[in-house]
Amino acid sequence: MANLLQEIEAQIDCTQCANCCRVTEVGMTERDIERLAKFLGVSHQTFLRDSTQLDSDGNLILKRTESGCVFLQGNLCGVYEARPQNCVNFPHVVRGNGSIDSRMWKLIDRAGFCPIVYNWMEKVKEDLRFP
């Protein structure tokens, strides 16, 4: 599966799409907060106030605007070098928390907006000779 993913990732330029930044909510860890606050040159509290919000379940996420992530600039990430681990691991096909089995339901959802996930799933179906 990892080899299929690498093949597909090599064919797709994420900066031409950026749907992940427009569609998804990015959960934050304390380490993400520390890294981003330092990168932006602001205090922990200032970062929390200006760059995060709570989602509908009360979890801390990066702040969203009408166009997506608060750090999205066109199709590029304004904090790419310090982006949250959740973003580093996206689309969570091979990298991410939990097993591939535990992430499969989310992959089905991501196939609707991420060409990497969609093409990977199609390639896996082809490899498995899925009808």
C-alpha positions as CSV (number, residue, x, y, z in Angstrom):
1,M,0.0,0.0,0.0
2,A,2.9,2.4,0.8
3,N,4.4,1.8,-2.7
4,L,1.1,2.6,-4.3
5,L,0.7,5.8,-2.3
6,Q,4.2,7.0,-3.2
7,E,3.5,6.4,-6.9
8,I,0.3,8.4,-6.7
9,E,1.8,11.2,-4.5
10,A,4.5,11.7,-7.1
11,Q,1.9,12.4,-9.8
12,I,-0.1,15.0,-7.8
13,D,1.0,18.5,-6.8
14,C,-0.9,19.3,-3.6
15,T,-0.3,23.0,-4.1
16,Q,-2.6,22.8,-7.2
17,C,-5.4,21.5,-5.0
18,A,-5.2,22.5,-1.3
19,N,-8.7,20.9,-0.7
20,C,-7.4,19.5,2.6
21,C,-6.8,23.0,3.9
22,R,-10.2,24.2,2.6
23,V,-12.3,21.2,3.9
24,T,-10.7,19.6,7.0
25,E,-10.5,20.7,10.5
26,V,-7.0,20.4,12.0
27,G,-6.8,19.0,15.5
28,M,-4.1,20.6,17.7
29,T,-1.7,19.1,20.2
30,E,0.3,21.0,22.8
31,R,3.4,20.3,20.8
32,D,1.8,21.8,17.6
33,I,0.8,24.9,19.6
34,E,4.3,25.4,21.0
35,R,5.9,24.9,17.6
36,L,3.5,27.3,15.8
37,A,3.6,30.0,18.5
38,K,7.4,29.9,18.3
39,F,7.4,30.0,14.5
40,L,5.0,33.0,14.5
41,G,6.9,34.7,17.3
42,V,3.9,35.0,19.5
43,S,3.1,33.8,23.0
44,H,1.2,30.6,23.7
45,Q,-1.8,32.6,24.8
46,T,-1.7,34.9,21.8
47,F,-1.5,31.9,19.4
48,L,-4.5,30.2,21.1
49,R,-6.5,33.4,21.0
50,D,-5.8,34.4,17.4
51,S,-5.3,31.1,15.6
52,T,-7.4,28.4,17.2
53,Q,-11.1,27.7,18.0
54,L,-13.2,24.9,19.3
55,D,-15.0,22.5,17.0
56,S,-18.6,21.3,17.5
57,D,-17.3,18.6,19.9
58,G,-15.3,21.0,22.0
59,N,-11.9,20.0,20.5
60,L,-9.2,22.5,19.8
61,I,-8.6,23.1,16.1
62,L,-6.9,25.6,13.9
63,K,-9.2,28.6,13.3
64,R,-11.2,28.4,10.1
65,T,-12.2,31.2,7.7
66,E,-14.7,31.1,4.9
67,S,-11.9,29.8,2.6
68,G,-10.6,27.2,5.0
69,C,-7.6,27.1,7.4
70,V,-6.6,30.5,8.8
71,F,-3.0,29.9,7.5
72,L,-4.1,29.1,3.9
73,Q,-2.6,31.6,1.5
74,G,-4.0,30.9,-2.0
75,N,-3.1,27.2,-2.3
76,L,-0.1,27.4,0.0
77,C,0.4,27.0,3.7
78,G,1.7,30.1,5.4
79,V,3.2,28.1,8.3
80,Y,4.4,25.0,6.2
81,E,7.7,24.7,8.1
82,A,5.9,24.5,11.4
83,R,2.6,23.0,10.4
84,P,0.7,20.7,12.8
85,Q,1.6,17.0,12.8
86,N,-2.0,16.3,11.6
87,C,-1.1,18.2,8.4
88,V,2.3,16.5,8.1
89,N,0.6,13.1,8.1
90,F,-2.2,14.0,5.7
91,P,-3.9,12.2,4.0
92,H,-3.3,9.7,6.7
93,V,-3.2,6.7,4.3
94,V,0.1,5.3,5.6
95,R,1.1,7.8,8.2
96,G,-1.2,8.7,11.1
97,N,-2.5,7.5,14.4
98,G,-3.9,4.0,14.6
99,S,-3.9,1.2,12.1
100,I,-5.0,1.5,8.5
101,D,-8.2,-0.4,9.5
102,S,-9.0,2.3,12.1
103,R,-8.5,5.1,9.6
104,M,-10.4,3.4,6.7
105,W,-13.8,5.2,7.3
106,K,-12.1,8.6,7.3
107,L,-10.3,7.6,4.1
108,I,-13.6,7.0,2.4
109,D,-14.7,10.5,3.3
110,R,-11.3,12.0,2.2
111,A,-11.6,10.4,-1.2
112,G,-14.4,12.9,-1.9
113,F,-12.0,15.9,-1.7
114,C,-8.4,14.5,-1.9
115,P,-7.2,13.2,-5.3
116,I,-4.4,11.3,-3.7
117,V,-6.8,9.3,-1.5
118,Y,-9.2,8.8,-4.4
119,N,-6.5,7.6,-6.8
120,W,-4.9,5.4,-4.1
121,M,-8.3,3.7,-3.4
122,E,-8.9,3.1,-7.1
123,K,-5.4,1.6,-7.4
124,V,-5.9,-0.6,-4.4
125,K,-9.2,-1.8,-5.9
126,E,-7.4,-2.5,-9.2
127,D,-4.6,-4.4,-7.4
128,L,-7.0,-6.5,-5.5
129,R,-9.1,-7.1,-8.6
130,F,-12.1,-5.6,-6.8
131,P,-15.2,-5.8,-9.0
